[in-house]
Structure formats: structure tokens, C-alpha cells
């Protein structure tokens, strides 16, 4: 039987019994129907995997103890921050999931002029929590032991005005610079992807004024989710840890 890999939200101490988070306990106890003596792989975002055993199961709780830990060495050497225009339906979920698998460090959902998704208040809070859970699930699947941060959604203008030493990029269909011509960004990269319909001319100009460099991926127009993942992959191939 394949040993499940589960996220735990607080620091894990070796040889000290503790209860799994409620969601994890439900998955382990009710969905997987695991019992006392079964083994788990746990991670809490500190860069380690923990080998653990179940020592107690009740109707609502699962108690485990971590027996050993091992450093996980699969993080990209390149820090990448994606500012993604919030897209409709499950496209945003897909972009977050696949970006985590490809090694993203941070994702900030952004509201742009052509963003067709309206979120605020409790609905915004719930969506933000959902996106972070998607990132955690992608880490469980891909073997990452450091969970990327899904920042709270903000306006496009607020994002591009953030102070950073990272290389700043913005996709543009008429740009003359490609990823192949970029130099190694020692402090990482951040890039902006518009929603369906892309950024408007005023947003592109504002990004340029804020130091964002227009970059071209290729001759074809890509959907928002395709554009984000293609640029991320290209950056990881050139500067990160993806082989081609």
C-alpha cells in the first residue's frame, strides 16, 4: 500500500504524539480508513518530510507520532512570484495547482480592468482559503515540503507598486525580448499575467512605468492559464531546475 503524504499546519516534533488537523484527520480516518499502526508521511512546510505512525483513531481525531525526518531537496533555486489576473471558473484553480507543481514560490491573485470575477468580503476570504488549500494539495502530490504562499488578492496597481529587487516581467504580444535573452536574476523573478482578455493599454503602460519589462513568449496568442504556465516553465528551464 502506498504511504499517504499529508500536510499538517503546525510544527512537527519527533517522538511527541499529536492530533492531525481536522481536514487531515477526516481524510485519513474516514476516506482512507487508516487505523492504528498504519504509517504516514507528513510535512508542515519547514522543508522536511516526517515519517509517522498512527497511534490512535477516534470518530473525529487521528493521533500520530513522528519517528524520523528527512530534508526534502526539491525546491527550485529560482524564486518566482506570479501575479495572476483572476480568471473565471476553474481556470484560476488550475493555474495555482500547476504552478505549484512547476515550482512557483508566491502567487498573488490580482484584480484588473478586464477581470470578470467579483470577490469581496466573506466570499473573497473563502476563495483565498480555497486557493491556499489547492496549493497545499499540489505540494502533497508533487513532493514539495515548502508550501508556496497564495497572497490575499489585491488590485493590479497595488501589486506593481510593491517594492522589490526581483526582475519584473510582463507578457506582451509585440515585445522584442524573449526569455532566452534574459540574464540570470539573482534575486528572483516576478511576472504579471492578465485575465481573459489580457491587460488593457493603460495597465501595460503602468507596468512599464513601474519597471516591468515587456517579454514575448512566441507568435501565438495563449489563454491566460496557458500563458502563466508557459512562462513559468521557460523560466525554470533557463534559470531553475527543469530539464529539457
Secondary structure, 3 states (H helix, E strand, C coil): CCCCEEECCCCCCECCCEECCHHHHHHHHHHCCCCCCCEEEEECCCCEEEEEEEEEECCCCEEEEEEEEEECCCCCCCCEEEEEECCCCCHHHHHHHHHHHCCCCEEEEEECCCCCCCCCHHHHHHHHHHHHHHHHHHHHHHCCCCCCEEEEEEEHHHHHCCCCCCEEEEECCCCCCEHHHCCCCCCCEEEEECCCCCCCHHHHHHHHHCCCEEEECCCCCCCHHHHHHHHHHHHHHHHCCCCC
